[in-house]
Amino acid sequence: MGVPVVADNWHSFPHTSILPEEPTMFAGPPIGAVCPFAGQVAPISSSVNTIWSNTPCASSGEAAGTNAEAPISYVEAQGWMLCDGRYLRAAVYPELYAVLGGLYGERNSTADLEFRIPDYRGLFLRGFDAGGGMDPDAKRRLDPTGNNVANVVGSLQCDALQVHAHPYEITTPAGISQQGNAAGTSISSKSTGSPENPARTALETRPKNVAVNYLIKFR
């Protein structure tokens, strides 16, 4: 028997060539992308973070960290730099300026316009709420420069404890009886909970964490 003839010959081509190719979003990490880096990097800025100066959680001014006995990566040669809040000349880093603009601050202290990159040293990152309703204090966030209230990408939020209450018992002594003798009463204290013994205390409220270097792609 002969092979049935098909009106169109789509079957004579590889199936992968029938559908159009998906457009490529990025050939690699886009300019302005931030990623955690597990190794040590150089150069490192030891300047104090001044962005939070007008907030209740300003920099403590602690000494900069030290290098461990491990390799040091000079990541700027590969198009990345540490997110340390430095100012860059817009004319020298036009691609990154096209992404950040003056979001994190800018100045004209020299002949050229300078813009600031984010400073993520010692901080946790949180996904921008963008209307998701998962950041209940979003309306109280400070803008990336730390000067105004603004719920935007790069905005700041101090550490805090959720509003709560602890139930406990109070024993109120009875009043004087009509005969003039004080009514009997028994007063005892009761703990509000069972904290770990000894409880861990520190200068901030925080979860378990590991220190990494946050890098930003500039070219």
C-alpha positions as CSV (number, residue, x, y, z in Angstrom):
1,M,0.0,0.0,0.0
2,G,1.2,3.5,-0.7
3,V,1.8,6.2,1.9
4,P,-1.3,8.5,2.3
5,V,-0.7,11.9,0.8
6,V,-1.1,14.8,3.2
7,A,-2.3,18.1,1.8
8,D,0.3,20.2,3.7
9,N,3.7,18.9,4.5
10,W,4.2,20.4,8.0
11,H,5.4,17.0,9.1
12,S,8.5,17.2,6.9
13,F,10.0,19.9,9.2
14,P,11.3,19.4,12.8
15,H,8.5,20.3,15.2
16,T,10.8,22.8,17.0
17,S,11.0,25.0,13.9
18,I,7.2,25.3,13.6
19,L,6.7,27.6,16.6
20,P,8.4,31.0,16.8
21,E,11.4,31.3,19.1
22,E,10.7,32.9,22.5
23,P,12.2,36.3,22.7
24,T,15.2,36.6,25.0
25,M,14.6,38.9,28.0
26,F,18.2,39.3,29.1
27,A,21.4,37.9,27.7
28,G,22.7,38.0,31.3
29,P,22.0,39.8,34.5
30,P,20.5,43.2,33.6
31,I,22.3,46.5,34.5
32,G,21.2,47.3,38.1
33,A,20.7,43.7,39.1
34,V,21.7,42.9,42.7
35,C,23.0,39.6,43.8
36,P,24.5,38.2,47.0
37,F,28.2,37.1,46.7
38,A,29.6,34.6,49.1
39,G,33.2,35.6,48.7
40,Q,35.3,38.5,49.8
41,V,35.5,41.5,47.5
42,A,37.7,44.6,46.9
43,P,37.6,47.5,47.0
44,I,35.5,47.9,50.1
45,S,34.2,51.2,51.4
46,S,34.6,51.7,55.2
47,S,32.6,54.9,55.3
48,V,29.6,55.0,57.7
49,N,26.2,54.6,56.2
50,T,24.7,58.2,56.5
51,I,21.5,57.5,54.6
52,W,19.7,56.5,57.8
53,S,20.9,59.5,59.8
54,N,17.4,61.0,60.2
55,T,15.8,57.7,61.3
56,P,15.6,56.1,64.8
57,C,17.9,53.3,63.5
58,A,20.8,55.3,62.3
59,S,24.3,53.7,61.8
60,S,26.0,52.7,65.0
61,G,29.3,53.7,63.6
62,E,30.9,50.4,64.4
63,A,34.3,49.5,63.0
64,A,34.4,47.9,59.5
65,G,34.8,44.1,59.2
66,T,38.1,42.5,58.6
67,N,39.2,40.1,55.9
68,A,39.4,36.4,56.5
69,E,42.2,34.1,55.4
70,A,40.5,33.5,52.0
71,P,40.7,34.8,48.4
72,I,39.6,38.3,47.6
73,S,37.8,39.0,44.3
74,Y,38.2,42.2,42.4
75,V,34.7,42.1,41.0
76,E,34.6,45.5,39.3
77,A,36.7,44.1,36.5
78,Q,33.8,41.9,35.8
79,G,31.2,44.6,35.8
80,W,30.0,44.4,39.4
81,M,30.6,46.6,42.5
82,L,29.7,46.4,46.2
83,C,26.5,48.1,47.2
84,D,28.1,50.5,49.6
85,G,26.3,53.8,48.9
86,R,29.1,55.4,46.9
87,Y,28.6,58.3,44.5
88,L,29.4,57.7,40.8
89,R,29.8,60.0,37.9
90,A,26.8,59.7,35.6
91,A,29.1,60.4,32.6
92,V,31.3,57.4,33.5
93,Y,28.5,55.0,34.4
94,P,25.7,56.0,32.0
95,E,24.1,52.6,31.8
96,L,23.7,52.3,35.6
97,Y,22.5,55.9,35.8
98,A,19.9,55.1,33.2
99,V,18.5,52.5,35.5
100,L,18.8,54.2,38.9
101,G,18.8,57.9,38.1
102,G,18.6,59.9,41.3
103,L,16.5,57.3,43.1
104,Y,19.2,56.9,45.8
105,G,20.4,60.4,45.7
106,E,22.4,62.6,43.4
107,R,24.6,65.7,43.7
108,N,26.6,68.2,41.6
109,S,29.6,68.5,43.9
110,T,31.9,68.4,40.9
111,A,31.7,69.5,37.3
112,D,29.8,66.3,36.5
113,L,26.5,65.0,37.9
114,E,27.0,62.2,40.4
115,F,24.4,59.7,41.5
116,R,24.4,57.3,44.4
117,I,24.1,53.6,44.4
118,P,22.2,51.7,47.2
119,D,24.0,50.8,50.4
120,Y,23.0,47.3,51.5
121,R,25.8,46.7,54.0
122,G,24.5,45.1,57.2
123,L,20.9,45.1,55.9
124,F,18.3,42.6,55.0
125,L,16.4,43.0,51.6
126,R,12.7,42.8,51.4
127,G,10.6,42.4,48.2
128,F,8.8,45.7,47.3
129,D,5.1,45.2,48.3
130,A,3.7,46.8,45.1
131,G,0.2,46.6,46.4
132,G,0.5,43.0,47.5
133,G,-0.6,43.9,51.0
134,M,2.2,41.9,52.8
135,D,3.9,45.0,54.2
136,P,1.4,46.4,56.7
137,D,3.6,49.5,57.4
138,A,4.3,50.3,53.8
139,K,2.8,53.7,54.1
140,R,5.4,54.6,56.7
141,R,8.5,53.7,54.8
142,L,11.1,56.3,54.1
143,D,12.4,57.1,50.6
144,P,15.8,55.8,49.5
145,T,17.5,59.0,50.7
146,G,16.0,58.7,54.2
147,N,14.5,62.2,54.1
148,N,10.9,61.7,53.2
149,V,8.0,59.2,53.6
150,A,7.6,57.3,50.4
151,N,6.6,53.7,49.6
152,V,8.9,53.1,46.7
153,V,11.6,50.7,45.5
154,G,14.7,51.2,47.7
155,S,12.7,52.7,50.6
156,L,13.9,52.2,54.2
157,Q,12.2,50.6,57.2
158,C,13.7,50.4,60.7
159,D,13.7,47.3,62.8
160,A,10.6,46.8,65.0
161,L,8.5,44.5,67.1
162,Q,4.9,43.7,66.1
163,V,2.3,45.3,68.4
164,H,1.2,42.7,70.9
165,A,0.1,42.1,74.5
166,H,1.0,39.6,77.3
167,P,-1.8,38.4,79.6
168,Y,-1.0,38.2,83.3
169,E,-2.8,38.0,86.6
170,I,-3.2,40.8,89.1
171,T,-4.2,40.2,92.7
172,T,-6.1,43.1,94.2
173,P,-6.2,43.3,98.0
174,A,-9.6,43.6,99.5
175,G,-10.7,46.8,101.2
176,I,-11.1,47.5,104.9
177,S,-14.0,45.5,106.5
178,Q,-16.8,47.3,108.4
179,Q,-15.3,46.0,111.7
180,G,-12.0,47.7,110.9
181,N,-9.9,44.7,110.3
182,A,-8.2,44.2,107.0
183,A,-9.5,41.4,104.9
184,G,-7.1,38.5,104.4
185,T,-5.4,38.4,101.1
186,S,-2.7,36.4,99.3
187,I,-0.5,38.0,96.7
188,S,1.7,36.0,94.4
189,S,3.6,36.9,91.2
190,K,3.2,35.0,87.9
191,S,5.5,35.0,84.9
192,T,4.0,36.2,81.6
193,G,5.7,33.4,79.6
194,S,8.5,30.9,79.5
195,P,11.4,32.6,77.7
196,E,14.5,30.7,76.8
197,N,16.8,30.5,79.8
198,P,19.0,32.4,79.5
199,A,17.2,34.6,76.9
200,R,19.3,35.9,74.0
201,T,19.6,39.7,74.1
202,A,21.2,42.0,71.6
203,L,21.2,45.6,70.3
204,E,18.6,44.7,67.6
205,T,15.8,42.3,66.8
206,R,16.9,39.9,64.1
207,P,16.6,36.4,62.8
208,K,19.5,33.9,62.2
209,N,21.6,35.3,59.4
210,V,24.7,34.9,57.3
211,A,26.8,37.9,56.1
212,V,27.2,38.2,52.3
213,N,28.4,41.0,50.0
214,Y,25.6,42.5,47.9
215,L,26.8,43.4,44.4
216,I,25.2,45.5,41.7
217,K,25.7,45.1,38.0
218,F,27.0,48.3,36.4
219,R,27.9,47.2,32.9
